[in-house]
Amino acid sequence: MKKPGVFFLAANTGRSQIYAQAMVRFQLLPERTLLFGQDPRKALKWENIANSSFSLEGFRPNMNEPISDTLGKGDVQVDYIKATNVNDGKIYQKIKEAGPSLIVYSGYGGQLLKSKILDLGVQFLHLHAGLLPDYKGSTTIYYSWLKEKRCSVSAILLDKSIDTGPIIATKTYPLPTKGVDVDVVYDNTLRANLMVKVLKSYYKKNKFTAKKQNDSSGKTYFVIHPLLKHIALLSLEKPR
């Protein structure tokens, strides 16, 4: 099912590949996709990742499939934009002219939407790999892993601060087993799982029910030290 007014704004990344595959798999298609960054018609090179098998609730991503091929299966209109930054004027102009009601956002890590784009009045759906408001910031999947032995995802509407937007839904997941790629496959498959859940609701109701965060709650984390990440990975059990 293709939803009028819903756009997919995506950099050519592993996350965007997985999001697109989930959209096609569960028939939650955007009206239009704005693709930017590296040539999306070419498969990204994933050393030791393409064979990292992981499935969740009937969905198994294929890291060998270019995002343009995936979207072609869904007959989604795709605009290729020559830009490496989400705040590029060409992206801003496309959004301003089209006036979508919702954008599913999957940009490059570390790039934040600036006020100019956010002030267009479009809702930007972001899937954050941490339980909000407790885990804001970067690589929070590992911090909750080490502290609580579990991982979570929060679906939020972006605002002008980091991970502080209204919360639509959260979901907690068990840790992966040893051998599963965490940073690309596991992390983004979890995000896609919650994305599917909230989009199913939006496609039926044409709106989100979101709860404002308490500004004083939670903690902001920064990129995890490689040693702590290694400790987390060593804690994984082999698949049975």
Secondary structure, DSSP 8 states (H G I E B T S, - for coil): -EEEEEEEEEESSHHHHHHHHHHHHTT-EEEEEEEESS-TTS----TTTTT----BTTB---TTS-HHHHHHHTT-EEEEE--SSTT-HHHHHHHHHH--SEEEEE--TT----HHHHTT--EEEEEESS-TTTEEESSHHHHHHHHHS-EEEEEEE--SSTT-S-EEEEEEE----TTS-IIIIIHHHHHHHHHHHHHHHHHHHSS---B---TTSSEEE----HHHHHHHHHT-----
